[in-house]
Amino acid sequence: MRFAVLGGTGLIGSTIVERLVEDGHEALPHARSTGVDLLTGEGLAPALAGADVVIDATQSPAADDTAAEFFRTATANLLAAAAQAGVRHAVLLSIVGVDRVPDLGYYRAKVLQEGLFRAGPVPYSIVRATQFFEYVDAIMSWTTEGDTVRLPPVPLQPVAAADAARVVADIAAGAPLQGVRDVAGPDVLALDELGALTLTALGAARTVLTDADAGPFATASGGALTAPGGAHLAPTRYRDWLAAAARHRGAHLGEGASETEQ
């Protein structure tokens, strides 16, 4: 099969491309850097020509209320071009909990985007993933002041980007769901615990201070950011992934020191 992956040069998009190619498909990554602009529609027609499936793994430039207008325009352009090209399946990567945290502007924008896929002219599948392991450090940066990271004890169920990409690739290669599939990691961890684990494993000087009001995720109540019943639970555990990341980081730093000394 032939796949067009929008946002295909980013962390998750590039991993989806890798999984599809490993499965024997033709998967082409598209982004503004490759000449495809979803806001203007430039490059969309040639990017989708001959594609069986289009996968939307894009992110808006800003994670605030402006994201709604970005997704409204970009998604309308993408789905119209996909229908014109005869694409048979449109797959959207979304986020677990988008419909359960109304105070987050970015989540409201993703709900809008999901609605456009549901009402669009192309049979669709929506894959909602929890927060990626790879984004935990970025999440901590939102509430870092000096050597202190303030984090709320909100439960998360993060997933490895590679595991989420595997699910997206499998669903994209199948029949349209005309619905939603959720994917999450196997472990539920409070965000403050997640931050402390990460900093300890990486040997960082920062410390975590539990603050129920810190950061955007503080508005998420109960299990809003954890997988609902029936979700696909990926196999990789955060502690195992983190240990591997710490070993890789140590080896990388060691190589750098050696080169400097030479």
Salt bridges, closest charged atoms under 4 A:
GLU18 OE1 - ARG19 NH2 3.66
GLU22 OE2 - ARG19 NH2 2.88
ASP23 OD2 - ARG166 NH2 2.34
GLU26 OE2 - ARG2 NE 3.59
ASP52 OD1 - ARG88 NH1 2.85
ASP65 OD1 - ARG108 NH2 2.82
GLU69 OE1 - ARG72 NH1 2.80
ASP99 OD2 - ARG128 NH1 3.41
GLU114 OE1 - ARG118 NH1 3.59
GLU114 OE1 - ARG128 NH2 2.69
ASP137 OD1 - ARG206 NH2 3.18
ASP170 OD1 - ARG166 NH2 2.94
ASP187 OD1 - ARG237 NH1 2.25
GLU193 OE2 - ARG239 NH2 3.35
ASP211 OD2 - ARG150 NH1 3.60
